[in-house]
Amino acid sequence: MRIRPITGTIGADIDDVHMTAPLDDEVREGVVGALATYGVVAIRDQSLDIDAFEAVARCFGPFGDTPFITPVDGHPDVLRLIREADEQGPLFGSGWHSDWSFQAAPPSYTMLYAVQVPDAGGDTAYTDQSAAYEALSPRMREICDDLHGVHSAARSYGPRGTFGRPDPRRSMEITGSEEALDTQTHPLVRVHPITGRRSLFINDVYTVGIAELPGAEGRALLDFLLTHCRQIQFTTRIRWTPGTLTMWDNRMVQHFAIGDYAGHRREMIRITLAGDVPVGVNG
């Protein structure tokens, strides 16, 4: 196994490894260690059908809950993310986000495998929330350490959300729900359970406010932090090729699906792995 950093901050390619279950301890520990260091890893030239994909994913922990989206028939924990070449309407996964951060215990890792991708376009961008936190001034870090973000799926899956209503133009079967209006509060700064590093645990799609700062004050601080997180020095992007398996740690990165491939089909399969209740600086 060879690990090659993609940037000086976030992301790594992992070479010379075949992701075939059962994984030996050296491979599994190497991938987990790379994720803890780099946040997102890309493992190229794999050959996985859905059964093999599930088997590899189980090597990294139990599956998480996947709401609102109809899974692959016979595989309740696998999502097929499809956008047809002529598909219109909102792009699934666009907007900076951490997967399912509105859950009480959001996913630890996400695994995404490329089945069919355009020759160019359709990259996924990632931003390092630990580096973003560490780049704040000491006083701003102190302020954030004591705050909590309010998360909700309403803007995506609520009755009036982006994917809240049936859309005949959409390839994926997504069902909005009143449950998407529920809110969940998490520490604004999350302590990673493996490394102890602190990360901003916020995102554009699901973080709707700051619990201790209602109204304009909270919105102003949240807008500042979200803009801060998107700075180019905290980011990387993965260019997909068929057979690329990418994993990322939702506890320390956000991601964004880039929709620059109109006229080309893109198909991926995805699994999220169960995570823990986020723990803040003060517990």
Summary of the structure (lengths in Angstrom):
residues: 283
radius of gyration: 18.1
end to end distance: 36.1
largest distance: 51.5
contacts: 929
relative contact order: 0.26
helix: 22%
strand: 28%
